[in-house]
Amino acid sequence: MVALTDETLTENGLAPMGRGRILVLACGALAHEILALVRLNGWDHLDLQCLPAILHNHPDRITGAVEAALAKAAGYDRIFVAYADCGTGGELQALCDRLGVTMIAGPHCYAFFEGVQTFEDRGEVTAFYLTDFLARQFDAFVWRPLGLDRHPELRDMYFGNYETLVYLAQTDDAALTAKAAACADRLGLAFERRMTGYGDLATALAKA
């Protein structure tokens, strides 16, 4: 078990926040945002456990990892899963339904940050999305896993059908905006920034 800090968001492990009646089992990519909401709202009755954010590169493993973590959780009045479908093809929702656990509605975090209905209404098929987390961790979660550090010539094969990098910003941070714009340049894409705040994540946690 490791302490949850900005430096450990991409590490494997669990991140407890004291004792409480509600457990939030979350993707590590959302840890920074959930902690901010906890501080903002004074949710000291909430405990946070994070699974490795790198699971998003292997969505077939997410449901099993969530199930294993839920099996170890005990002593809570309520458990909330801070994942969207995230490429599990409905398997994660089926697991939560079977166990009576609530999770965030939506296909992935891009949708619930912007608002699921707004995201669906846009119907964007040529946009590549970044969040605050991915802007910070672009090399670790995009560039290196795709092998672009070793074979930059593959860039156009991966991203040739995209036109715009859309940065969905949870915070108004000039340094992160600059990082996101630099990512767009590296991918050869136009850049757009949308200030979303915490979107449906804040609403879902408040209901939990």
Secondary structure by P-SEA (a helix, b strand, c coil): cccccccccccbbbbbcccccbbbbccccaaaaaaaaaaaaccccbbbbbccccccccccaaaaaaaaaaaacccccccccccccccccaaaaaaaaaabbbbbbcccaaaaaacaaaaaaaccccbbbbcaaaaacccccccccccccccccccccccccccccccccccccaaaaaaaaaaaaaacbbbbbbbccccaaaaaaaac
